[in-house]
Amino acid sequence: MTLNHEHYIQLALNQAQQAAELGEVPVGAVLVTDDGQVFMAHNAPIFKHDASAHAEIEVIRKASESTGNYRLLNSTLYVTLEPCLMCAGAIIHARIGTVVYGADDKKTGAVSSLYQTLSDKRLNHQPTIISGILKEECSQQLRAFFKAKRQIKKYA
């Protein structure tokens, strides 16, 4: 099955917008299973009072519950921002086949920016990594969110 990466990153951007509307950092994720099921989620740590409620974790939870298996072999995860160390660990444990992301995260990225966790040969699983899909759109969404947050603090 050939997947249209831009299409799924756009769906993830839509999820990220929903997060922003809730006051969450705008990160969205989409997971496509090997049989074509599509799951979507966004950041929700503030709403859920749960530091682990990142978009990637949330979509992995949805897909695992629906499929009845925590191993999501041959699935593709789309996310608007490079996964952090926590999410990279979950990706490895879920055995996700491919990770596609938009924007790099220079501060906490665990795929290529700060750490290279998903390509570490010492670990028992290394997914295929595709980066930079709709990078500017993903970056712009985050910049706009944080710019607005700074403006609010400036006038508070």
PyMOL commands that place a pseudoatom at each C-alpha (Angstrom):
pseudoatom trace, name=CA, resn=MET, resi=1, chain=A, elem=C, hetatm=0, pos=[0.000, 0.000, 0.000]
pseudoatom trace, name=CA, resn=THR, resi=2, chain=A, elem=C, hetatm=0, pos=[1.491, 3.344, -1.075]
pseudoatom trace, name=CA, resn=LEU, resi=3, chain=A, elem=C, hetatm=0, pos=[0.614, 6.213, 1.234]
pseudoatom trace, name=CA, resn=ASN, resi=4, chain=A, elem=C, hetatm=0, pos=[0.394, 9.902, 0.359]
pseudoatom trace, name=CA, resn=HIS, resi=5, chain=A, elem=C, hetatm=0, pos=[2.611, 11.417, 3.043]
pseudoatom trace, name=CA, resn=GLU, resi=6, chain=A, elem=C, hetatm=0, pos=[1.476, 14.995, 2.456]
pseudoatom trace, name=CA, resn=HIS, resi=7, chain=A, elem=C, hetatm=0, pos=[-2.179, 13.986, 2.805]
pseudoatom trace, name=CA, resn=TYR, resi=8, chain=A, elem=C, hetatm=0, pos=[-1.625, 12.347, 6.185]
pseudoatom trace, name=CA, resn=ILE, resi=9, chain=A, elem=C, hetatm=0, pos=[0.605, 15.154, 7.486]
pseudoatom trace, name=CA, resn=GLN, resi=10, chain=A, elem=C, hetatm=0, pos=[-2.199, 17.546, 6.503]
pseudoatom trace, name=CA, resn=LEU, resi=11, chain=A, elem=C, hetatm=0, pos=[-4.600, 15.453, 8.584]
pseudoatom trace, name=CA, resn=ALA, resi=12, chain=A, elem=C, hetatm=0, pos=[-2.080, 15.668, 11.437]
pseudoatom trace, name=CA, resn=LEU, resi=13, chain=A, elem=C, hetatm=0, pos=[-1.934, 19.459, 10.987]
pseudoatom trace, name=CA, resn=ASN, resi=14, chain=A, elem=C, hetatm=0, pos=[-5.727, 19.525, 11.361]
pseudoatom trace, name=CA, resn=GLN, resi=15, chain=A, elem=C, hetatm=0, pos=[-5.360, 17.588, 14.621]
pseudoatom trace, name=CA, resn=ALA, resi=16, chain=A, elem=C, hetatm=0, pos=[-2.673, 20.028, 15.763]
pseudoatom trace, name=CA, resn=GLN, resi=17, chain=A, elem=C, hetatm=0, pos=[-5.056, 22.909, 15.136]
pseudoatom trace, name=CA, resn=GLN, resi=18, chain=A, elem=C, hetatm=0, pos=[-7.590, 21.236, 17.405]
pseudoatom trace, name=CA, resn=ALA, resi=19, chain=A, elem=C, hetatm=0, pos=[-4.907, 21.037, 20.104]
pseudoatom trace, name=CA, resn=ALA, resi=20, chain=A, elem=C, hetatm=0, pos=[-4.116, 24.738, 19.684]
pseudoatom trace, name=CA, resn=GLU, resi=21, chain=A, elem=C, hetatm=0, pos=[-7.787, 25.616, 20.069]
pseudoatom trace, name=CA, resn=LEU, resi=22, chain=A, elem=C, hetatm=0, pos=[-7.702, 23.840, 23.440]
pseudoatom trace, name=CA, resn=GLY, resi=23, chain=A, elem=C, hetatm=0, pos=[-4.570, 25.750, 24.485]
pseudoatom trace, name=CA, resn=GLU, resi=24, chain=A, elem=C, hetatm=0, pos=[-2.327, 22.728, 23.960]
pseudoatom trace, name=CA, resn=VAL, resi=25, chain=A, elem=C, hetatm=0, pos=[0.945, 22.854, 22.044]
pseudoatom trace, name=CA, resn=PRO, resi=26, chain=A, elem=C, hetatm=0, pos=[-0.208, 22.205, 18.463]
pseudoatom trace, name=CA, resn=VAL, resi=27, chain=A, elem=C, hetatm=0, pos=[1.107, 18.762, 17.645]
pseudoatom trace, name=CA, resn=GLY, resi=28, chain=A, elem=C, hetatm=0, pos=[-1.023, 16.277, 15.753]
pseudoatom trace, name=CA, resn=ALA, resi=29, chain=A, elem=C, hetatm=0, pos=[-0.547, 12.643, 14.831]
pseudoatom trace, name=CA, resn=VAL, resi=30, chain=A, elem=C, hetatm=0, pos=[-2.105, 10.157, 12.438]
pseudoatom trace, name=CA, resn=LEU, resi=31, chain=A, elem=C, hetatm=0, pos=[-1.424, 6.439, 12.432]
pseudoatom trace, name=CA, resn=VAL, resi=32, chain=A, elem=C, hetatm=0, pos=[-2.231, 4.255, 9.435]
pseudoatom trace, name=CA, resn=THR, resi=33, chain=A, elem=C, hetatm=0, pos=[-2.209, 0.507, 10.067]
pseudoatom trace, name=CA, resn=ASP, resi=34, chain=A, elem=C, hetatm=0, pos=[-1.026, -2.028, 7.528]
pseudoatom trace, name=CA, resn=ASP, resi=35, chain=A, elem=C, hetatm=0, pos=[-4.654, -2.843, 6.701]
pseudoatom trace, name=CA, resn=GLY, resi=36, chain=A, elem=C, hetatm=0, pos=[-5.550, 0.815, 6.091]
pseudoatom trace, name=CA, resn=GLN, resi=37, chain=A, elem=C, hetatm=0, pos=[-7.219, 1.806, 9.354]
pseudoatom trace, name=CA, resn=VAL, resi=38, chain=A, elem=C, hetatm=0, pos=[-6.619, 5.466, 10.212]
pseudoatom trace, name=CA, resn=PHE, resi=39, chain=A, elem=C, hetatm=0, pos=[-6.381, 6.846, 13.747]
pseudoatom trace, name=CA, resn=MET, resi=40, chain=A, elem=C, hetatm=0, pos=[-5.927, 10.503, 14.698]
pseudoatom trace, name=CA, resn=ALA, resi=41, chain=A, elem=C, hetatm=0, pos=[-5.011, 12.363, 17.879]
pseudoatom trace, name=CA, resn=HIS, resi=42, chain=A, elem=C, hetatm=0, pos=[-3.425, 15.541, 19.165]
pseudoatom trace, name=CA, resn=ASN, resi=43, chain=A, elem=C, hetatm=0, pos=[-1.524, 16.763, 22.203]
pseudoatom trace, name=CA, resn=ALA, resi=44, chain=A, elem=C, hetatm=0, pos=[-3.643, 16.693, 25.362]
pseudoatom trace, name=CA, resn=PRO, resi=45, chain=A, elem=C, hetatm=0, pos=[-1.406, 16.796, 28.465]
pseudoatom trace, name=CA, resn=ILE, resi=46, chain=A, elem=C, hetatm=0, pos=[-3.044, 19.934, 29.882]
pseudoatom trace, name=CA, resn=PHE, resi=47, chain=A, elem=C, hetatm=0, pos=[-6.596, 18.756, 29.189]
pseudoatom trace, name=CA, resn=LYS, resi=48, chain=A, elem=C, hetatm=0, pos=[-5.944, 15.230, 30.506]
pseudoatom trace, name=CA, resn=HIS, resi=49, chain=A, elem=C, hetatm=0, pos=[-3.612, 16.239, 33.356]
pseudoatom trace, name=CA, resn=ASP, resi=50, chain=A, elem=C, hetatm=0, pos=[-1.201, 13.669, 31.950]
pseudoatom trace, name=CA, resn=ALA, resi=51, chain=A, elem=C, hetatm=0, pos=[2.388, 14.462, 30.958]
pseudoatom trace, name=CA, resn=SER, resi=52, chain=A, elem=C, hetatm=0, pos=[2.402, 11.420, 28.670]
pseudoatom trace, name=CA, resn=ALA, resi=53, chain=A, elem=C, hetatm=0, pos=[-0.604, 12.577, 26.592]
pseudoatom trace, name=CA, resn=HIS, resi=54, chain=A, elem=C, hetatm=0, pos=[1.500, 13.607, 23.606]
pseudoatom trace, name=CA, resn=ALA, resi=55, chain=A, elem=C, hetatm=0, pos=[-0.097, 13.246, 20.176]
pseudoatom trace, name=CA, resn=GLU, resi=56, chain=A, elem=C, hetatm=0, pos=[2.015, 10.185, 19.325]
pseudoatom trace, name=CA, resn=ILE, resi=57, chain=A, elem=C, hetatm=0, pos=[1.160, 8.378, 22.565]
pseudoatom trace, name=CA, resn=GLU, resi=58, chain=A, elem=C, hetatm=0, pos=[-2.514, 9.222, 22.204]
pseudoatom trace, name=CA, resn=VAL, resi=59, chain=A, elem=C, hetatm=0, pos=[-2.730, 7.871, 18.646]
pseudoatom trace, name=CA, resn=ILE, resi=60, chain=A, elem=C, hetatm=0, pos=[-0.751, 4.741, 19.565]
pseudoatom trace, name=CA, resn=ARG, resi=61, chain=A, elem=C, hetatm=0, pos=[-3.200, 4.141, 22.434]
pseudoatom trace, name=CA, resn=LYS, resi=62, chain=A, elem=C, hetatm=0, pos=[-6.205, 4.531, 20.114]
pseudoatom trace, name=CA, resn=ALA, resi=63, chain=A, elem=C, hetatm=0, pos=[-4.791, 2.205, 17.472]
pseudoatom trace, name=CA, resn=SER, resi=64, chain=A, elem=C, hetatm=0, pos=[-3.669, -0.404, 19.999]
pseudoatom trace, name=CA, resn=GLU, resi=65, chain=A, elem=C, hetatm=0, pos=[-7.049, -0.463, 21.703]
pseudoatom trace, name=CA, resn=SER, resi=66, chain=A, elem=C, hetatm=0, pos=[-8.915, -0.718, 18.416]
pseudoatom trace, name=CA, resn=THR, resi=67, chain=A, elem=C, hetatm=0, pos=[-6.700, -3.426, 16.933]
pseudoatom trace, name=CA, resn=GLY, resi=68, chain=A, elem=C, hetatm=0, pos=[-6.398, -5.340, 20.200]
pseudoatom trace, name=CA, resn=ASN, resi=69, chain=A, elem=C, hetatm=0, pos=[-2.621, -5.361, 19.943]
pseudoatom trace, name=CA, resn=TYR, resi=70, chain=A, elem=C, hetatm=0, pos=[0.049, -3.027, 21.292]
pseudoatom trace, name=CA, resn=ARG, resi=71, chain=A, elem=C, hetatm=0, pos=[2.328, -4.044, 18.454]
pseudoatom trace, name=CA, resn=LEU, resi=72, chain=A, elem=C, hetatm=0, pos=[1.463, -1.985, 15.411]
pseudoatom trace, name=CA, resn=LEU, resi=73, chain=A, elem=C, hetatm=0, pos=[3.680, -3.822, 12.968]
pseudoatom trace, name=CA, resn=ASN, resi=74, chain=A, elem=C, hetatm=0, pos=[4.070, -2.255, 9.510]
pseudoatom trace, name=CA, resn=SER, resi=75, chain=A, elem=C, hetatm=0, pos=[2.023, 0.798, 10.502]
pseudoatom trace, name=CA, resn=THR, resi=76, chain=A, elem=C, hetatm=0, pos=[2.982, 4.353, 9.548]
pseudoatom trace, name=CA, resn=LEU, resi=77, chain=A, elem=C, hetatm=0, pos=[2.942, 7.163, 12.093]
pseudoatom trace, name=CA, resn=TYR, resi=78, chain=A, elem=C, hetatm=0, pos=[2.592, 10.741, 10.845]
pseudoatom trace, name=CA, resn=VAL, resi=79, chain=A, elem=C, hetatm=0, pos=[3.352, 13.575, 13.244]
pseudoatom trace, name=CA, resn=THR, resi=80, chain=A, elem=C, hetatm=0, pos=[3.730, 17.314, 12.752]
pseudoatom trace, name=CA, resn=LEU, resi=81, chain=A, elem=C, hetatm=0, pos=[6.753, 17.612, 15.073]
pseudoatom trace, name=CA, resn=GLU, resi=82, chain=A, elem=C, hetatm=0, pos=[9.776, 15.368, 15.519]
pseudoatom trace, name=CA, resn=PRO, resi=83, chain=A, elem=C, hetatm=0, pos=[8.987, 12.924, 18.342]
pseudoatom trace, name=CA, resn=CYS, resi=84, chain=A, elem=C, hetatm=0, pos=[10.538, 13.412, 21.786]
pseudoatom trace, name=CA, resn=LEU, resi=85, chain=A, elem=C, hetatm=0, pos=[12.432, 10.751, 23.719]
pseudoatom trace, name=CA, resn=MET, resi=86, chain=A, elem=C, hetatm=0, pos=[9.290, 9.436, 25.462]
pseudoatom trace, name=CA, resn=CYS, resi=87, chain=A, elem=C, hetatm=0, pos=[7.420, 9.118, 22.176]
pseudoatom trace, name=CA, resn=ALA, resi=88, chain=A, elem=C, hetatm=0, pos=[10.422, 7.545, 20.453]
pseudoatom trace, name=CA, resn=GLY, resi=89, chain=A, elem=C, hetatm=0, pos=[10.422, 4.862, 23.137]
pseudoatom trace, name=CA, resn=ALA, resi=90, chain=A, elem=C, hetatm=0, pos=[6.734, 4.175, 22.596]
pseudoatom trace, name=CA, resn=ILE, resi=91, chain=A, elem=C, hetatm=0, pos=[7.281, 4.006, 18.825]
pseudoatom trace, name=CA, resn=ILE, resi=92, chain=A, elem=C, hetatm=0, pos=[9.993, 1.399, 19.322]
pseudoatom trace, name=CA, resn=HIS, resi=93, chain=A, elem=C, hetatm=0, pos=[7.905, -0.685, 21.747]
pseudoatom trace, name=CA, resn=ALA, resi=94, chain=A, elem=C, hetatm=0, pos=[4.894, -0.535, 19.403]
pseudoatom trace, name=CA, resn=ARG, resi=95, chain=A, elem=C, hetatm=0, pos=[7.136, -1.713, 16.516]
pseudoatom trace, name=CA, resn=ILE, resi=96, chain=A, elem=C, hetatm=0, pos=[5.820, 1.011, 14.220]
pseudoatom trace, name=CA, resn=GLY, resi=97, chain=A, elem=C, hetatm=0, pos=[7.259, 0.444, 10.761]
pseudoatom trace, name=CA, resn=THR, resi=98, chain=A, elem=C, hetatm=0, pos=[7.626, 4.006, 9.464]
pseudoatom trace, name=CA, resn=VAL, resi=99, chain=A, elem=C, hetatm=0, pos=[7.693, 7.420, 11.129]
pseudoatom trace, name=CA, resn=VAL, resi=100, chain=A, elem=C, hetatm=0, pos=[6.969, 10.470, 8.971]
pseudoatom trace, name=CA, resn=TYR, resi=101, chain=A, elem=C, hetatm=0, pos=[7.246, 13.920, 10.514]
pseudoatom trace, name=CA, resn=GLY, resi=102, chain=A, elem=C, hetatm=0, pos=[7.173, 17.552, 9.479]
pseudoatom trace, name=CA, resn=ALA, resi=103, chain=A, elem=C, hetatm=0, pos=[9.145, 19.962, 11.662]
pseudoatom trace, name=CA, resn=ASP, resi=104, chain=A, elem=C, hetatm=0, pos=[12.404, 19.287, 13.474]
pseudoatom trace, name=CA, resn=ASP, resi=105, chain=A, elem=C, hetatm=0, pos=[12.491, 19.862, 17.234]
pseudoatom trace, name=CA, resn=LYS, resi=106, chain=A, elem=C, hetatm=0, pos=[15.919, 21.252, 18.126]
pseudoatom trace, name=CA, resn=LYS, resi=107, chain=A, elem=C, hetatm=0, pos=[15.143, 21.247, 21.870]
pseudoatom trace, name=CA, resn=THR, resi=108, chain=A, elem=C, hetatm=0, pos=[13.664, 17.791, 22.479]
pseudoatom trace, name=CA, resn=GLY, resi=109, chain=A, elem=C, hetatm=0, pos=[13.744, 15.899, 19.182]
pseudoatom trace, name=CA, resn=ALA, resi=110, chain=A, elem=C, hetatm=0, pos=[14.761, 12.268, 19.569]
pseudoatom trace, name=CA, resn=VAL, resi=111, chain=A, elem=C, hetatm=0, pos=[14.830, 11.238, 15.900]
pseudoatom trace, name=CA, resn=SER, resi=112, chain=A, elem=C, hetatm=0, pos=[17.557, 13.444, 14.426]
pseudoatom trace, name=CA, resn=SER, resi=113, chain=A, elem=C, hetatm=0, pos=[17.849, 16.808, 16.182]
pseudoatom trace, name=CA, resn=LEU, resi=114, chain=A, elem=C, hetatm=0, pos=[18.996, 16.096, 19.736]
pseudoatom trace, name=CA, resn=TYR, resi=115, chain=A, elem=C, hetatm=0, pos=[19.051, 12.287, 19.837]
pseudoatom trace, name=CA, resn=GLN, resi=116, chain=A, elem=C, hetatm=0, pos=[18.929, 9.625, 17.122]
pseudoatom trace, name=CA, resn=THR, resi=117, chain=A, elem=C, hetatm=0, pos=[16.915, 7.126, 19.140]
pseudoatom trace, name=CA, resn=LEU, resi=118, chain=A, elem=C, hetatm=0, pos=[14.907, 5.627, 16.290]
pseudoatom trace, name=CA, resn=SER, resi=119, chain=A, elem=C, hetatm=0, pos=[18.023, 4.734, 14.310]
pseudoatom trace, name=CA, resn=ASP, resi=120, chain=A, elem=C, hetatm=0, pos=[20.072, 3.442, 17.265]
pseudoatom trace, name=CA, resn=LYS, resi=121, chain=A, elem=C, hetatm=0, pos=[21.229, -0.055, 16.263]
pseudoatom trace, name=CA, resn=ARG, resi=122, chain=A, elem=C, hetatm=0, pos=[21.636, -1.020, 19.932]
pseudoatom trace, name=CA, resn=LEU, resi=123, chain=A, elem=C, hetatm=0, pos=[17.845, -1.074, 20.243]
pseudoatom trace, name=CA, resn=ASN, resi=124, chain=A, elem=C, hetatm=0, pos=[15.724, -3.976, 19.019]
pseudoatom trace, name=CA, resn=HIS, resi=125, chain=A, elem=C, hetatm=0, pos=[13.701, -1.995, 16.451]
pseudoatom trace, name=CA, resn=GLN, resi=126, chain=A, elem=C, hetatm=0, pos=[14.498, 0.797, 13.989]
pseudoatom trace, name=CA, resn=PRO, resi=127, chain=A, elem=C, hetatm=0, pos=[11.593, 2.180, 11.974]
pseudoatom trace, name=CA, resn=THR, resi=128, chain=A, elem=C, hetatm=0, pos=[12.043, 3.813, 8.605]
pseudoatom trace, name=CA, resn=ILE, resi=129, chain=A, elem=C, hetatm=0, pos=[12.245, 7.591, 9.082]
pseudoatom trace, name=CA, resn=ILE, resi=130, chain=A, elem=C, hetatm=0, pos=[10.989, 10.218, 6.639]
pseudoatom trace, name=CA, resn=SER, resi=131, chain=A, elem=C, hetatm=0, pos=[11.326, 13.839, 7.712]
pseudoatom trace, name=CA, resn=GLY, resi=132, chain=A, elem=C, hetatm=0, pos=[10.510, 17.294, 6.399]
pseudoatom trace, name=CA, resn=ILE, resi=133, chain=A, elem=C, hetatm=0, pos=[7.073, 16.553, 4.926]
pseudoatom trace, name=CA, resn=LEU, resi=134, chain=A, elem=C, hetatm=0, pos=[5.176, 19.879, 4.918]
pseudoatom trace, name=CA, resn=LYS, resi=135, chain=A, elem=C, hetatm=0, pos=[7.966, 21.127, 7.176]
pseudoatom trace, name=CA, resn=GLU, resi=136, chain=A, elem=C, hetatm=0, pos=[7.215, 24.822, 6.687]
pseudoatom trace, name=CA, resn=GLU, resi=137, chain=A, elem=C, hetatm=0, pos=[3.501, 24.427, 7.402]
pseudoatom trace, name=CA, resn=CYS, resi=138, chain=A, elem=C, hetatm=0, pos=[4.229, 22.415, 10.550]
pseudoatom trace, name=CA, resn=SER, resi=139, chain=A, elem=C, hetatm=0, pos=[6.870, 24.896, 11.727]
pseudoatom trace, name=CA, resn=GLN, resi=140, chain=A, elem=C, hetatm=0, pos=[4.657, 27.888, 11.011]
pseudoatom trace, name=CA, resn=GLN, resi=141, chain=A, elem=C, hetatm=0, pos=[1.775, 26.448, 13.031]
pseudoatom trace, name=CA, resn=LEU, resi=142, chain=A, elem=C, hetatm=0, pos=[4.055, 26.068, 16.056]
pseudoatom trace, name=CA, resn=ARG, resi=143, chain=A, elem=C, hetatm=0, pos=[5.638, 29.518, 15.611]
pseudoatom trace, name=CA, resn=ALA, resi=144, chain=A, elem=C, hetatm=0, pos=[2.225, 31.177, 15.411]
pseudoatom trace, name=CA, resn=PHE, resi=145, chain=A, elem=C, hetatm=0, pos=[1.028, 29.396, 18.546]
pseudoatom trace, name=CA, resn=PHE, resi=146, chain=A, elem=C, hetatm=0, pos=[4.049, 30.405, 20.623]
pseudoatom trace, name=CA, resn=LYS, resi=147, chain=A, elem=C, hetatm=0, pos=[4.025, 33.941, 19.252]
pseudoatom trace, name=CA, resn=ALA, resi=148, chain=A, elem=C, hetatm=0, pos=[0.421, 34.318, 20.381]
pseudoatom trace, name=CA, resn=LYS, resi=149, chain=A, elem=C, hetatm=0, pos=[1.304, 32.880, 23.806]
pseudoatom trace, name=CA, resn=ARG, resi=150, chain=A, elem=C, hetatm=0, pos=[4.134, 35.416, 24.172]
pseudoatom trace, name=CA, resn=GLN, resi=151, chain=A, elem=C, hetatm=0, pos=[1.772, 38.253, 23.233]
pseudoatom trace, name=CA, resn=ILE, resi=152, chain=A, elem=C, hetatm=0, pos=[-0.716, 37.175, 25.883]
pseudoatom trace, name=CA, resn=LYS, resi=153, chain=A, elem=C, hetatm=0, pos=[2.013, 37.079, 28.555]
pseudoatom trace, name=CA, resn=LYS, resi=154, chain=A, elem=C, hetatm=0, pos=[3.337, 40.452, 27.393]
pseudoatom trace, name=CA, resn=TYR, resi=155, chain=A, elem=C, hetatm=0, pos=[0.009, 42.139, 28.063]
pseudoatom trace, name=CA, resn=ALA, resi=156, chain=A, elem=C, hetatm=0, pos=[-1.007, 40.145, 31.130]
for i in range(1, 156): cmd.bond("trace and resi %d" % i, "trace and resi %d" % (i + 1))
show_as sticks, trace
zoom trace
